[in-house]
Amino acid sequence: MMEFSGKYLYTIRSANGVLVENLQVYGKSRAEADEKIRQMYWRCEILQCDIVQPQHGRTPNIKMQWVRS
């Protein structure tokens, strides 16, 4: 699997059996993101992990300044 520095989207089952979806975690690699999830949810089972793709075509942040004429 290709490593990707960015945001990962998880679906997990916690230690007490609760399904937790849409967990988003940043990581330099998938292994680092998995480690962060396991620190937050001790003894969880990772059911699914997807890469969140950056959105292209978004409006950039533009600082506008009004000029009086």
PDB file of N, H, CA, C and O in Angstrom:
ATOM      1  N   MET A   1       0.837  -1.187   0.000  1.00  0.00           N
ATOM      2  CA  MET A   1       0.000   0.000   0.000  1.00  0.00           C
ATOM      3  C   MET A   1       0.878   1.246   0.000  1.00  0.00           C
ATOM      4  O   MET A   1       1.875   1.308   0.720  1.00  0.00           O
ATOM      5  N   MET A   2       0.514   2.219  -0.794  1.00  0.00           N
ATOM      6  H   MET A   2      -0.296   2.169  -1.379  1.00  0.00           H
ATOM      7  CA  MET A   2       1.282   3.447  -0.910  1.00  0.00           C
ATOM      8  C   MET A   2       1.071   4.335   0.308  1.00  0.00           C
ATOM      9  O   MET A   2      -0.058   4.520   0.762  1.00  0.00           O
ATOM     10  N   GLU A   3       2.167   4.884   0.836  1.00  0.00           N
ATOM     11  H   GLU A   3       3.084   4.733   0.467  1.00  0.00           H
ATOM     12  CA  GLU A   3       2.084   5.770   1.997  1.00  0.00           C
ATOM     13  C   GLU A   3       1.708   7.168   1.526  1.00  0.00           C
ATOM     14  O   GLU A   3       2.123   7.608   0.454  1.00  0.00           O
ATOM     15  N   PHE A   4       0.918   7.859   2.338  1.00  0.00           N
ATOM     16  H   PHE A   4       0.581   7.502   3.209  1.00  0.00           H
ATOM     17  CA  PHE A   4       0.387   9.162   1.970  1.00  0.00           C
ATOM     18  C   PHE A   4       0.432  10.058   3.197  1.00  0.00           C
ATOM     19  O   PHE A   4      -0.139   9.714   4.232  1.00  0.00           O
ATOM     20  N   SER A   5       1.087  11.176   3.100  1.00  0.00           N
ATOM     21  H   SER A   5       1.550  11.454   2.259  1.00  0.00           H
ATOM     22  CA  SER A   5       1.111  12.121   4.210  1.00  0.00           C
ATOM     23  C   SER A   5      -0.115  13.006   4.104  1.00  0.00           C
ATOM     24  O   SER A   5      -0.258  13.769   3.149  1.00  0.00           O
ATOM     25  N   GLY A   6      -0.993  12.903   5.079  1.00  0.00           N
ATOM     26  H   GLY A   6      -0.877  12.283   5.854  1.00  0.00           H
ATOM     27  CA  GLY A   6      -2.208  13.687   5.032  1.00  0.00           C
ATOM     28  C   GLY A   6      -3.249  13.177   5.991  1.00  0.00           C
ATOM     29  O   GLY A   6      -2.933  12.756   7.104  1.00  0.00           O
ATOM     30  N   LYS A   7      -4.489  13.215   5.559  1.00  0.00           N
ATOM     31  H   LYS A   7      -4.745  13.557   4.655  1.00  0.00           H
ATOM     32  CA  LYS A   7      -5.613  12.868   6.421  1.00  0.00           C
ATOM     33  C   LYS A   7      -6.158  11.483   6.064  1.00  0.00           C
ATOM     34  O   LYS A   7      -6.321  11.140   4.893  1.00  0.00           O
ATOM     35  N   TYR A   8      -6.434  10.698   7.115  1.00  0.00           N
ATOM     36  H   TYR A   8      -6.302  10.977   8.066  1.00  0.00           H
ATOM     37  CA  TYR A   8      -6.981   9.361   6.963  1.00  0.00           C
ATOM     38  C   TYR A   8      -8.355   9.318   7.623  1.00  0.00           C
ATOM     39  O   TYR A   8      -8.571   9.931   8.669  1.00  0.00           O
ATOM     40  N   LEU A   9      -9.275   8.593   7.009  1.00  0.00           N
ATOM     41  H   LEU A   9      -9.100   8.094   6.160  1.00  0.00           H
ATOM     42  CA  LEU A   9     -10.643   8.474   7.492  1.00  0.00           C
ATOM     43  C   LEU A   9     -10.860   7.032   7.964  1.00  0.00           C
ATOM     44  O   LEU A   9     -10.685   6.086   7.195  1.00  0.00           O
ATOM     45  N   TYR A  10     -11.242   6.875   9.239  1.00  0.00           N
ATOM     46  H   TYR A  10     -11.384   7.643   9.863  1.00  0.00           H
ATOM     47  CA  TYR A  10     -11.354   5.556   9.862  1.00  0.00           C
ATOM     48  C   TYR A  10     -12.779   5.207  10.243  1.00  0.00           C
ATOM     49  O   TYR A  10     -13.601   6.072  10.547  1.00  0.00           O
ATOM     50  N   THR A  11     -13.044   3.905  10.217  1.00  0.00           N
ATOM     51  H   THR A  11     -12.376   3.203   9.971  1.00  0.00           H
ATOM     52  CA  THR A  11     -14.205   3.294  10.858  1.00  0.00           C
ATOM     53  C   THR A  11     -13.631   2.236  11.782  1.00  0.00           C
ATOM     54  O   THR A  11     -12.883   1.362  11.343  1.00  0.00           O
ATOM     55  N   ILE A  12     -13.982   2.312  13.078  1.00  0.00           N
ATOM     56  H   ILE A  12     -14.590   3.022  13.434  1.00  0.00           H
ATOM     57  CA  ILE A  12     -13.428   1.378  14.058  1.00  0.00           C
ATOM     58  C   ILE A  12     -14.543   0.793  14.915  1.00  0.00           C
ATOM     59  O   ILE A  12     -15.669   1.292  14.934  1.00  0.00           O
ATOM     60  N   ARG A  13     -14.198  -0.278  15.623  1.00  0.00           N
ATOM     61  H   ARG A  13     -13.284  -0.684  15.607  1.00  0.00           H
ATOM     62  CA  ARG A  13     -15.064  -0.823  16.669  1.00  0.00           C
ATOM     63  C   ARG A  13     -14.268  -0.688  17.956  1.00  0.00           C
ATOM     64  O   ARG A  13     -13.175  -1.239  18.084  1.00  0.00           O
ATOM     65  N   SER A  14     -14.832   0.056  18.915  1.00  0.00           N
ATOM     66  H   SER A  14     -15.720   0.503  18.811  1.00  0.00           H
ATOM     67  CA  SER A  14     -14.133   0.301  20.173  1.00  0.00           C
ATOM     68  C   SER A  14     -14.091  -0.972  21.011  1.00  0.00           C
ATOM     69  O   SER A  14     -14.740  -1.963  20.676  1.00  0.00           O
ATOM     70  N   ALA A  15     -13.331  -0.944  22.097  1.00  0.00           N
ATOM     71  H   ALA A  15     -12.804  -0.139  22.369  1.00  0.00           H
ATOM     72  CA  ALA A  15     -13.149  -2.116  22.953  1.00  0.00           C
ATOM     73  C   ALA A  15     -14.469  -2.609  23.547  1.00  0.00           C
ATOM     74  O   ALA A  15     -14.623  -3.802  23.811  1.00  0.00           O
ATOM     75  N   ASN A  16     -15.432  -1.685  23.762  1.00  0.00           N
ATOM     76  H   ASN A  16     -15.307  -0.716  23.548  1.00  0.00           H
ATOM     77  CA  ASN A  16     -16.722  -2.106  24.322  1.00  0.00           C
ATOM     78  C   ASN A  16     -17.755  -2.420  23.236  1.00  0.00           C
ATOM     79  O   ASN A  16     -18.928  -2.624  23.550  1.00  0.00           O
ATOM     80  N   GLY A  17     -17.342  -2.461  21.963  1.00  0.00           N
ATOM     81  H   GLY A  17     -16.390  -2.295  21.708  1.00  0.00           H
ATOM     82  CA  GLY A  17     -18.202  -2.909  20.881  1.00  0.00           C
ATOM     83  C   GLY A  17     -18.947  -1.830  20.125  1.00  0.00           C
ATOM     84  O   GLY A  17     -19.744  -2.146  19.241  1.00  0.00           O
ATOM     85  N   VAL A  18     -18.714  -0.558  20.443  1.00  0.00           N
ATOM     86  H   VAL A  18     -18.066  -0.301  21.160  1.00  0.00           H
ATOM     87  CA  VAL A  18     -19.404   0.547  19.772  1.00  0.00           C
ATOM     88  C   VAL A  18     -18.731   0.837  18.430  1.00  0.00           C
ATOM     89  O   VAL A  18     -17.507   0.941  18.351  1.00  0.00           O
ATOM     90  N   LEU A  19     -19.532   0.965  17.389  1.00  0.00           N
ATOM     91  H   LEU A  19     -20.526   0.880  17.453  1.00  0.00           H
ATOM     92  CA  LEU A  19     -19.037   1.305  16.062  1.00  0.00           C
ATOM     93  C   LEU A  19     -18.836   2.819  15.983  1.00  0.00           C
ATOM     94  O   LEU A  19     -19.762   3.587  16.245  1.00  0.00           O
ATOM     95  N   VAL A  20     -17.627   3.243  15.621  1.00  0.00           N
ATOM     96  H   VAL A  20     -16.875   2.619  15.408  1.00  0.00           H
ATOM     97  CA  VAL A  20     -17.304   4.664  15.499  1.00  0.00           C
ATOM     98  C   VAL A  20     -16.887   4.908  14.058  1.00  0.00           C
ATOM     99  O   VAL A  20     -15.943   4.292  13.563  1.00  0.00           O
ATOM    100  N   GLU A  21     -17.603   5.821  13.381  1.00  0.00           N
ATOM    101  H   GLU A  21     -18.370   6.322  13.784  1.00  0.00           H
ATOM    102  CA  GLU A  21     -17.334   6.106  11.973  1.00  0.00           C
ATOM    103  C   GLU A  21     -16.845   7.541  11.793  1.00  0.00           C
ATOM    104  O   GLU A  21     -17.012   8.385  12.673  1.00  0.00           O
ATOM    105  N   ASN A  22     -16.249   7.793  10.656  1.00  0.00           N
ATOM    106  H   ASN A  22     -16.114   7.108   9.941  1.00  0.00           H
ATOM    107  CA  ASN A  22     -15.812   9.132  10.236  1.00  0.00           C
ATOM    108  C   ASN A  22     -14.802   9.766  11.180  1.00  0.00           C
ATOM    109  O   ASN A  22     -14.871  10.967  11.440  1.00  0.00           O
ATOM    110  N   LEU A  23     -13.871   8.981  11.694  1.00  0.00           N
ATOM    111  H   LEU A  23     -13.815   8.005  11.482  1.00  0.00           H
ATOM    112  CA  LEU A  23     -12.764   9.521  12.468  1.00  0.00           C
ATOM    113  C   LEU A  23     -11.702   9.995  11.491  1.00  0.00           C
ATOM    114  O   LEU A  23     -11.221   9.210  10.674  1.00  0.00           O
ATOM    115  N   GLN A  24     -11.331  11.264  11.560  1.00  0.00           N
ATOM    116  H   GLN A  24     -11.723  11.902  12.224  1.00  0.00           H
ATOM    117  CA  GLN A  24     -10.315  11.792  10.659  1.00  0.00           C
ATOM    118  C   GLN A  24      -9.064  12.108  11.461  1.00  0.00           C
ATOM    119  O   GLN A  24      -9.111  12.817  12.466  1.00  0.00           O
ATOM    120  N   VAL A  25      -7.934  11.564  10.994  1.00  0.00           N
ATOM    121  H   VAL A  25      -7.895  10.988  10.177  1.00  0.00           H
ATOM    122  CA  VAL A  25      -6.664  11.712  11.698  1.00  0.00           C
ATOM    123  C   VAL A  25      -5.584  12.078  10.688  1.00  0.00           C
ATOM    124  O   VAL A  25      -5.522  11.502   9.601  1.00  0.00           O
ATOM    125  N   TYR A  26      -4.728  13.042  11.050  1.00  0.00           N
ATOM    126  H   TYR A  26      -4.779  13.510  11.933  1.00  0.00           H
ATOM    127  CA  TYR A  26      -3.577  13.379  10.225  1.00  0.00           C
ATOM    128  C   TYR A  26      -2.419  12.465  10.587  1.00  0.00           C
ATOM    129  O   TYR A  26      -2.256  12.074  11.743  1.00  0.00           O
ATOM    130  N   GLY A  27      -1.617  12.131   9.585  1.00  0.00           N
ATOM    131  H   GLY A  27      -1.749  12.449   8.646  1.00  0.00           H
ATOM    132  CA  GLY A  27      -0.431  11.327   9.828  1.00  0.00           C
ATOM    133  C   GLY A  27       0.552  11.436   8.686  1.00  0.00           C
ATOM    134  O   GLY A  27       0.172  11.683   7.541  1.00  0.00           O
ATOM    135  N   LYS A  28       1.833  11.246   9.010  1.00  0.00           N
ATOM    136  H   LYS A  28       2.141  11.045   9.940  1.00  0.00           H
ATOM    137  CA  LYS A  28       2.861  11.249   7.971  1.00  0.00           C
ATOM    138  C   LYS A  28       2.806   9.970   7.152  1.00  0.00           C
ATOM    139  O   LYS A  28       3.271   9.921   6.013  1.00  0.00           O
ATOM    140  N   SER A  29       2.221   8.925   7.762  1.00  0.00           N
ATOM    141  H   SER A  29       1.843   8.965   8.687  1.00  0.00           H
ATOM    142  CA  SER A  29       2.053   7.643   7.077  1.00  0.00           C
ATOM    143  C   SER A  29       0.833   6.952   7.667  1.00  0.00           C
ATOM    144  O   SER A  29       0.286   7.391   8.678  1.00  0.00           O
ATOM    145  N   ARG A  30       0.416   5.873   7.029  1.00  0.00           N
ATOM    146  H   ARG A  30       0.861   5.516   6.208  1.00  0.00           H
ATOM    147  CA  ARG A  30      -0.724   5.100   7.523  1.00  0.00           C
ATOM    148  C   ARG A  30      -0.401   4.516   8.894  1.00  0.00           C
ATOM    149  O   ARG A  30      -1.262   4.476   9.773  1.00  0.00           O
ATOM    150  N   ALA A  31       0.845   4.062   9.078  1.00  0.00           N
ATOM    151  H   ALA A  31       1.544   4.095   8.364  1.00  0.00           H
ATOM    152  CA  ALA A  31       1.251   3.473  10.360  1.00  0.00           C
ATOM    153  C   ALA A  31       1.151   4.499  11.491  1.00  0.00           C
ATOM    154  O   ALA A  31       0.707   4.171  12.591  1.00  0.00           O
ATOM    155  N   GLU A  32       1.561   5.735  11.222  1.00  0.00           N
ATOM    156  H   GLU A  32       1.922   6.002  10.328  1.00  0.00           H
ATOM    157  CA  GLU A  32       1.476   6.787  12.240  1.00  0.00           C
ATOM    158  C   GLU A  32       0.017   7.113  12.567  1.00  0.00           C
ATOM    159  O   GLU A  32      -0.326   7.323  13.730  1.00  0.00           O
ATOM    160  N   ALA A  33      -0.825   7.153  11.562  1.00  0.00           N
ATOM    161  H   ALA A  33      -0.546   6.982  10.617  1.00  0.00           H
ATOM    162  CA  ALA A  33      -2.249   7.427  11.786  1.00  0.00           C
ATOM    163  C   ALA A  33      -2.893   6.284  12.582  1.00  0.00           C
ATOM    164  O   ALA A  33      -3.707   6.533  13.471  1.00  0.00           O
ATOM    165  N   ASP A  34      -2.533   5.041  12.267  1.00  0.00           N
ATOM    166  H   ASP A  34      -1.872   4.839  11.544  1.00  0.00           H
ATOM    167  CA  ASP A  34      -3.037   3.888  13.031  1.00  0.00           C
ATOM    168  C   ASP A  34      -2.626   3.993  14.492  1.00  0.00           C
ATOM    169  O   ASP A  34      -3.428   3.726  15.387  1.00  0.00           O
ATOM    170  N   GLU A  35      -1.401   4.375  14.729  1.00  0.00           N
ATOM    171  H   GLU A  35      -0.749   4.591  14.001  1.00  0.00           H
ATOM    172  CA  GLU A  35      -0.899   4.507  16.100  1.00  0.00           C
ATOM    173  C   GLU A  35      -1.681   5.573  16.869  1.00  0.00           C
ATOM    174  O   GLU A  35      -2.004   5.383  18.042  1.00  0.00           O
ATOM    175  N   LYS A  36      -1.983   6.682  16.218  1.00  0.00           N
ATOM    176  H   LYS A  36      -1.721   6.837  15.266  1.00  0.00           H
ATOM    177  CA  LYS A  36      -2.766   7.739  16.866  1.00  0.00           C
ATOM    178  C   LYS A  36      -4.167   7.253  17.225  1.00  0.00           C
ATOM    179  O   LYS A  36      -4.680   7.555  18.302  1.00  0.00           O
ATOM    180  N   ILE A  37      -4.782   6.497  16.313  1.00  0.00           N
ATOM    181  H   ILE A  37      -4.365   6.252  15.438  1.00  0.00           H
ATOM    182  CA  ILE A  37      -6.115   5.942  16.582  1.00  0.00           C
ATOM    183  C   ILE A  37      -6.056   5.004  17.785  1.00  0.00           C
ATOM    184  O   ILE A  37      -6.914   5.057  18.666  1.00  0.00           O
ATOM    185  N   ARG A  38      -5.042   4.149  17.814  1.00  0.00           N
ATOM    186  H   ARG A  38      -4.344   4.106  17.098  1.00  0.00           H
ATOM    187  CA  ARG A  38      -4.939   3.176  18.912  1.00  0.00           C
ATOM    188  C   ARG A  38      -4.603   3.843  20.245  1.00  0.00           C
ATOM    189  O   ARG A  38      -4.909   3.287  21.300  1.00  0.00           O
ATOM    190  N   GLN A  39      -3.981   5.020  20.221  1.00  0.00           N
ATOM    191  H   GLN A  39      -3.733   5.472  19.364  1.00  0.00           H
ATOM    192  CA  GLN A  39      -3.749   5.759  21.461  1.00  0.00           C
ATOM    193  C   GLN A  39      -5.049   6.363  21.984  1.00  0.00           C
ATOM    194  O   GLN A  39      -5.272   6.415  23.194  1.00  0.00           O
ATOM    195  N   MET A  40      -5.903   6.817  21.071  1.00  0.00           N
ATOM    196  H   MET A  40      -5.721   6.775  20.089  1.00  0.00           H
ATOM    197  CA  MET A  40      -7.174   7.421  21.482  1.00  0.00           C
ATOM    198  C   MET A  40      -8.212   6.365  21.843  1.00  0.00           C
ATOM    199  O   MET A  40      -8.988   6.553  22.780  1.00  0.00           O
ATOM    200  N   TYR A  41      -8.231   5.256  21.104  1.00  0.00           N
ATOM    201  H   TYR A  41      -7.600   5.104  20.342  1.00  0.00           H
ATOM    202  CA  TYR A  41      -9.206   4.186  21.316  1.00  0.00           C
ATOM    203  C   TYR A  41      -8.435   2.902  21.608  1.00  0.00           C
ATOM    204  O   TYR A  41      -8.156   2.110  20.709  1.00  0.00           O
ATOM    205  N   TRP A  42      -8.101   2.714  22.871  1.00  0.00           N
ATOM    206  H   TRP A  42      -8.328   3.358  23.602  1.00  0.00           H
ATOM    207  CA  TRP A  42      -7.302   1.584  23.310  1.00  0.00           C
ATOM    208  C   TRP A  42      -8.018   0.277  23.013  1.00  0.00           C
ATOM    209  O   TRP A  42      -9.211   0.155  23.290  1.00  0.00           O
ATOM    210  N   ARG A  43      -7.320  -0.695  22.461  1.00  0.00           N
ATOM    211  H   ARG A  43      -6.351  -0.596  22.236  1.00  0.00           H
ATOM    212  CA  ARG A  43      -7.840  -2.026  22.119  1.00  0.00           C
ATOM    213  C   ARG A  43      -8.970  -1.980  21.094  1.00  0.00           C
ATOM    214  O   ARG A  43      -9.856  -2.835  21.121  1.00  0.00           O
ATOM    215  N   CYS A  44      -8.955  -1.008  20.200  1.00  0.00           N
ATOM    216  H   CYS A  44      -8.235  -0.314  20.178  1.00  0.00           H
ATOM    217  CA  CYS A  44      -9.990  -0.943  19.164  1.00  0.00           C
ATOM    218  C   CYS A  44      -9.632  -1.853  17.999  1.00  0.00           C
ATOM    219  O   CYS A  44      -8.486  -2.278  17.852  1.00  0.00           O
ATOM    220  N   GLU A  45     -10.616  -2.139  17.188  1.00  0.00           N
ATOM    221  H   GLU A  45     -11.547  -1.794  17.307  1.00  0.00           H
ATOM    222  CA  GLU A  45     -10.424  -2.903  15.960  1.00  0.00           C
ATOM    223  C   GLU A  45     -10.654  -1.947  14.787  1.00  0.00           C
ATOM    224  O   GLU A  45     -11.733  -1.368  14.664  1.00  0.00           O
ATOM    225  N   ILE A  46      -9.656  -1.781  13.935  1.00  0.00           N
ATOM    226  H   ILE A  46      -8.780  -2.252  14.036  1.00  0.00           H
ATOM    227  CA  ILE A  46      -9.795  -0.911  12.768  1.00  0.00           C
ATOM    228  C   ILE A  46     -10.506  -1.705  11.677  1.00  0.00           C
ATOM    229  O   ILE A  46      -9.987  -2.705  11.180  1.00  0.00           O
ATOM    230  N   LEU A  47     -11.700  -1.244  11.314  1.00  0.00           N
ATOM    231  H   LEU A  47     -12.121  -0.432  11.717  1.00  0.00           H
ATOM    232  CA  LEU A  47     -12.499  -1.935  10.305  1.00  0.00           C
ATOM    233  C   LEU A  47     -12.216  -1.422   8.902  1.00  0.00           C
ATOM    234  O   LEU A  47     -12.239  -2.191   7.941  1.00  0.00           O
ATOM    235  N   GLN A  48     -11.949  -0.122   8.782  1.00  0.00           N
ATOM    236  H   GLN A  48     -11.931   0.502   9.563  1.00  0.00           H
ATOM    237  CA  GLN A  48     -11.724   0.472   7.463  1.00  0.00           C
ATOM    238  C   GLN A  48     -10.876   1.730   7.611  1.00  0.00           C
ATOM    239  O   GLN A  48     -11.007   2.466   8.589  1.00  0.00           O
ATOM    240  N   CYS A  49     -10.020   1.965   6.646  1.00  0.00           N
ATOM    241  H   CYS A  49      -9.914   1.367   5.852  1.00  0.00           H
ATOM    242  CA  CYS A  49      -9.217   3.189   6.604  1.00  0.00           C
ATOM    243  C   CYS A  49      -9.121   3.646   5.155  1.00  0.00           C
ATOM    244  O   CYS A  49      -8.703   2.886   4.282  1.00  0.00           O
ATOM    245  N   ASP A  50      -9.509   4.883   4.907  1.00  0.00           N
ATOM    246  H   ASP A  50      -9.848   5.500   5.617  1.00  0.00           H
ATOM    247  CA  ASP A  50      -9.434   5.469   3.572  1.00  0.00           C
ATOM    248  C   ASP A  50      -8.617   6.745   3.629  1.00  0.00           C
ATOM    249  O   ASP A  50      -8.504   7.373   4.681  1.00  0.00           O
ATOM    250  N   ILE A  51      -8.058   7.119   2.513  1.00  0.00           N
ATOM    251  H   ILE A  51      -8.150   6.608   1.658  1.00  0.00           H
ATOM    252  CA  ILE A  51      -7.318   8.367   2.404  1.00  0.00           C
ATOM    253  C   ILE A  51      -8.288   9.464   1.994  1.00  0.00           C
ATOM    254  O   ILE A  51      -9.065   9.296   1.054  1.00  0.00           O
ATOM    255  N   VAL A  52      -8.243  10.579   2.699  1.00  0.00           N
ATOM    256  H   VAL A  52      -7.612  10.716   3.463  1.00  0.00           H
ATOM    257  CA  VAL A  52      -9.073  11.724   2.340  1.00  0.00           C
ATOM    258  C   VAL A  52      -8.306  12.512   1.291  1.00  0.00           C
ATOM    259  O   VAL A  52      -7.238  13.061   1.562  1.00  0.00           O
ATOM    260  N   GLN A  53      -8.866  12.559   0.093  1.00  0.00           N
ATOM    261  H   GLN A  53      -9.734  12.113  -0.127  1.00  0.00           H
ATOM    262  CA  GLN A  53      -8.210  13.249  -1.015  1.00  0.00           C
ATOM    263  C   GLN A  53      -8.398  14.755  -0.878  1.00  0.00           C
ATOM    264  O   GLN A  53      -9.484  15.215  -0.527  1.00  0.00           O
ATOM    265  N   PRO A  54      -7.347  15.526  -1.152  1.00  0.00           N
ATOM    266  CA  PRO A  54      -7.505  16.976  -1.127  1.00  0.00           C
ATOM    267  C   PRO A  54      -8.486  17.423  -2.203  1.00  0.00           C
ATOM    268  O   PRO A  54      -8.514  16.869  -3.303  1.00  0.00           O
ATOM    269  N   GLN A  55      -9.278  18.414  -1.879  1.00  0.00           N
ATOM    270  H   GLN A  55      -9.255  18.864  -0.986  1.00  0.00           H
ATOM    271  CA  GLN A  55     -10.264  18.915  -2.829  1.00  0.00           C
ATOM    272  C   GLN A  55      -9.628  19.984  -3.709  1.00  0.00           C
ATOM    273  O   GLN A  55      -9.071  20.966  -3.219  1.00  0.00           O
ATOM    274  N   HIS A  56      -9.723  19.773  -4.998  1.00  0.00           N
ATOM    275  H   HIS A  56     -10.175  18.975  -5.396  1.00  0.00           H
ATOM    276  CA  HIS A  56      -9.193  20.753  -5.947  1.00  0.00           C
ATOM    277  C   HIS A  56     -10.332  21.641  -6.421  1.00  0.00           C
ATOM    278  O   HIS A  56     -11.491  21.224  -6.439  1.00  0.00           O
ATOM    279  N   GLY A  57     -10.007  22.828  -6.791  1.00  0.00           N
ATOM    280  H   GLY A  57      -9.067  23.167  -6.777  1.00  0.00           H
ATOM    281  CA  GLY A  57     -11.022  23.734  -7.297  1.00  0.00           C
ATOM    282  C   GLY A  57     -11.732  24.508  -6.196  1.00  0.00           C
ATOM    283  O   GLY A  57     -12.735  25.174  -6.450  1.00  0.00           O
ATOM    284  N   ARG A  58     -11.218  24.424  -4.979  1.00  0.00           N
ATOM    285  H   ARG A  58     -10.403  23.883  -4.773  1.00  0.00           H
ATOM    286  CA  ARG A  58     -11.820  25.185  -3.896  1.00  0.00           C
ATOM    287  C   ARG A  58     -11.441  26.648  -4.035  1.00  0.00           C
ATOM    288  O   ARG A  58     -10.396  26.977  -4.596  1.00  0.00           O
ATOM    289  N   THR A  59     -12.285  27.516  -3.528  1.00  0.00           N
ATOM    290  H   THR A  59     -13.134  27.249  -3.072  1.00  0.00           H
ATOM    291  CA  THR A  59     -12.002  28.934  -3.562  1.00  0.00           C
ATOM    292  C   THR A  59     -10.871  29.244  -2.592  1.00  0.00           C
ATOM    293  O   THR A  59     -10.962  28.898  -1.414  1.00  0.00           O
ATOM    294  N   PRO A  60      -9.812  29.885  -3.059  1.00  0.00           N
ATOM    295  CA  PRO A  60      -8.698  30.187  -2.160  1.00  0.00           C
ATOM    296  C   PRO A  60      -9.094  31.291  -1.176  1.00  0.00           C
ATOM    297  O   PRO A  60      -9.994  32.092  -1.433  1.00  0.00           O
ATOM    298  N   ASN A  61      -8.392  31.303  -0.048  1.00  0.00           N
ATOM    299  H   ASN A  61      -7.662  30.652   0.160  1.00  0.00           H
ATOM    300  CA  ASN A  61      -8.597  32.380   0.913  1.00  0.00           C
ATOM    301  C   ASN A  61      -7.992  33.652   0.341  1.00  0.00           C
ATOM    302  O   ASN A  61      -6.794  33.718   0.066  1.00  0.00           O
ATOM    303  N   ILE A  62      -8.827  34.649   0.170  1.00  0.00           N
ATOM    304  H   ILE A  62      -9.800  34.596   0.394  1.00  0.00           H
ATOM    305  CA  ILE A  62      -8.369  35.920  -0.389  1.00  0.00           C
ATOM    306  C   ILE A  62      -8.685  37.018   0.605  1.00  0.00           C
ATOM    307  O   ILE A  62      -9.827  37.190   1.029  1.00  0.00           O
ATOM    308  N   LYS A  63      -7.663  37.745   0.961  1.00  0.00           N
ATOM    309  H   LYS A  63      -6.735  37.605   0.616  1.00  0.00           H
ATOM    310  CA  LYS A  63      -7.868  38.870   1.857  1.00  0.00           C
ATOM    311  C   LYS A  63      -8.177  40.078   0.981  1.00  0.00           C
ATOM    312  O   LYS A  63      -7.369  40.469   0.139  1.00  0.00           O
ATOM    313  N   MET A  64      -9.351  40.662   1.185  1.00  0.00           N
ATOM    314  H   MET A  64     -10.008  40.344   1.869  1.00  0.00           H
ATOM    315  CA  MET A  64      -9.769  41.787   0.358  1.00  0.00           C
ATOM    316  C   MET A  64      -9.589  43.097   1.122  1.00  0.00           C
ATOM    317  O   MET A  64      -9.792  43.170   2.335  1.00  0.00           O
ATOM    318  N   GLN A  65      -9.218  44.085   0.399  1.00  0.00           N
ATOM    319  H   GLN A  65      -9.054  44.025  -0.585  1.00  0.00           H
ATOM    320  CA  GLN A  65      -9.039  45.405   0.992  1.00  0.00           C
ATOM    321  C   GLN A  65      -9.830  46.399   0.147  1.00  0.00           C
ATOM    322  O   GLN A  65      -9.670  46.472  -1.071  1.00  0.00           O
ATOM    323  N   TRP A  66     -10.674  47.149   0.815  1.00  0.00           N
ATOM    324  H   TRP A  66     -10.805  47.089   1.805  1.00  0.00           H
ATOM    325  CA  TRP A  66     -11.474  48.145   0.114  1.00  0.00           C
ATOM    326  C   TRP A  66     -10.664  49.395  -0.085  1.00  0.00           C
ATOM    327  O   TRP A  66      -9.985  49.872   0.824  1.00  0.00           O
ATOM    328  N   VAL A  67     -10.747  49.926  -1.300  1.00  0.00           N
ATOM    329  H   VAL A  67     -11.299  49.539  -2.039  1.00  0.00           H
ATOM    330  CA  VAL A  67     -10.015  51.156  -1.637  1.00  0.00           C
ATOM    331  C   VAL A  67     -11.052  52.212  -1.972  1.00  0.00           C
ATOM    332  O   VAL A  67     -11.923  51.994  -2.814  1.00  0.00           O
ATOM    333  N   ARG A  68     -10.956  53.347  -1.315  1.00  0.00           N
ATOM    334  H   ARG A  68     -10.248  53.523  -0.630  1.00  0.00           H
ATOM    335  CA  ARG A  68     -11.866  54.445  -1.636  1.00  0.00           C
ATOM    336  C   ARG A  68     -11.289  55.240  -2.792  1.00  0.00           C
ATOM    337  O   ARG A  68     -10.084  55.481  -2.861  1.00  0.00           O
ATOM    338  N   SER A  69     -12.165  55.643  -3.693  1.00  0.00           N
ATOM    339  H   SER A  69     -13.144  55.448  -3.637  1.00  0.00           H
ATOM    340  CA  SER A  69     -11.684  56.442  -4.828  1.00  0.00           C
ATOM    341  C   SER A  69     -12.263  57.840  -4.791  1.00  0.00           C
ATOM    342  O   SER A  69     -11.969  58.653  -5.667  1.00  0.00           O
TER     343      SER A  69
END
